[in-house]
Amino acid sequence: MATDPSEYDKAMPIVAAHLAKIERAVERTRTSYAGQPFTAVHQALAEALEDEGAQRVVPQVVEELARQISGAVTEPRGAAG
């Protein structure tokens, strides 16, 4: 199924804005909760995503981000894992 290139051009600013909201929520959570228990990080991340208006994120992605933030003290940023 072919997609009209103009549809892509229309969608990209919306996608970019949504990704920026997610990035802000993740950074805010990382700054305040790095190294804390997973449950606390997960809750804080969910709240930050909601505050940003980005609550439509795949649950497994939220869990993985929370896991990474929770382990941020022992795992240097950018480490393979």
N, C-alpha and C positions, 0 to 999 in steps of 0.2 A: 504494500500500500504506500503510494507516494504521498509525501507531505509537501504542501506549498511552502517554499522558503520564507515567504512573508510571515507565515504563522510562527516560524522559529524566531524571526526578528521581533515579533510582538511578544513572545513568551519569555525571551531571555531577560529583559529587565525585571520581570516579575520573579523569575527564578533567582536572579542575582540579589534582589531585595530580600527574599526569603532566606537565602544562604547567609546574608549579612546579619539577619536577626539571630540565626542559629549560632553564628560565630560570636556575636556579642554575648549571648547567653552562656556559651561554653567558656569564654574568656573570663566573664564575671564569676562564674562558678569556680573555675580553676584558681583564680586569684584568692578567693575566700575559703575554699574547701580542699585545696590540694593536700593529699596525704590523710585526709579524714576517712572514717569508715564508709564503705560503699553505700550503705543505706542512707546516711546523711547526705552524701554527695548526690545520690540519685534523686532524693527529694528536692534538694536545692536546685539541681539542674532542671527538673520538671517545672518548678516554680519560676525559674529564670526564663525558660522557654515560653511559659504562659505569659509572663510579664512582657516579653518581647512580641507576643502575638504569633509565636512560631510553634504552637503545641502540636501541629501535624507533622511529627517526626516519627519514623518507624521505631517502635519500642525497642527493638534489638540495637538500633543505633544509639538510642539514649542510654541503654544499659552498658554498651561498650564504651561510650564517652565517659560515663560515670566510673567505670572500672579503671580507665586510664587516669582520670583525675584523682581517684582514690589512691592509686599507686604512684602518683607523680613524685612523691618524695624519694622513693627508692628506685624509680626508673627515670633516668635522664630523658628529657624531652627529645623525641626523635629516635629513641632506641627501638630496635626491632623487637617485636614481641609476639 
